[in-house]
Amino acid sequence: MRPAVKLTRIAALLCQAYGPCRPARRRDNPLDTLVHTILSQNTSDVNSDRAYAALRQRFPDWEDVHRAPLRMLISTIRSGGLANIKAVRIKALLEEIWAEQRHFDLSFLRDLSDEEVQAYLARFKGIGSKTIACVLLFGMGRPAFPVDTHVFRVSRRLGILDGRITPEKAQQFLESRTPPGDRHALHLHLVRHGRQVCKAQRPLCAGCVLARVCDSVRA
C-alpha cells in the first residue's frame, strides 16, 4: 500500500476511534505558541500547560519575562520540568527578538509564506523543525505536520517510515503525503495513540485499531 493511501486509511481509523478534533485555535501572537512549545519539550501536556499558565499569570507581557531575573523565571516554570534549561532558552530567544525589533509581537509572520516563517524562526538558537511546525499549526492555523517522539515511533511501527529516516526527514515525508485538511487531526490522533496504545514499552497491539494496517503486528 502506498504511503499516501495508507496514511489516509490510518487517519480514518483513528478518527473513528478517537472522534473529530477541534480546529487549531490561532493565537494572536505566534510567540505565545513558540514559548509554549519550548515548555512542552520532554514533558507531558499537563506539565507544560501548567508551566505556561504559571508563566503568563506571573508575567502578563513578554516584556515582563524579558526583564525578569533568570532565577525567578526558573521557579515560575519549574512544574514543566527541565526549568533551568528551558528558562535559559526562553530568555535567549526573547533577547534575540528584542535586539532585532525592540518589541515581541511576531504577528507579522502571518503575512509571510510558510517557507519564510520557517526561515525566520530557524535563525533562533534551539528552534528546530518540530517547534516551527508547531508554531505554524497551533499558533497560525496552517496545515503543518509536527513529528514528535510519539508520531515518529508509531509511524515507524506502522511501516510508513523506514528505520533509517531522521525525525526531520520524517516530518517532510509525512507532511507531503498527508492532505492539508487531515494534518491537524492526524497529528493529534497519532500523539494520543502513541501515548495510550502504541507505547514505547509494551505496546497494546491486541486492542489496536490500526492492527490491520500495521507492519509490526503482521511481523
ABEGO torsion letter per residue (X at the ends): XBAAAAAAAAAAAAAAAAEBBBBBBBBABAAAAAAAAAAABGBBAAAAAAAAAAAAAABABAAAAAABBAAAAAAAAAAAEGAAAAAAAAAAAAAAAAAAAGBABAAAAAABBAAAAAAAAAABBGBBAAAAAAAAAAAAGBBBBBBBAAAAAAAAAAGABBAABBAAAAAAAAAAABBAAAAAAAAAAAAAAAAAABBABGBBAAABAAAAABAAAAX
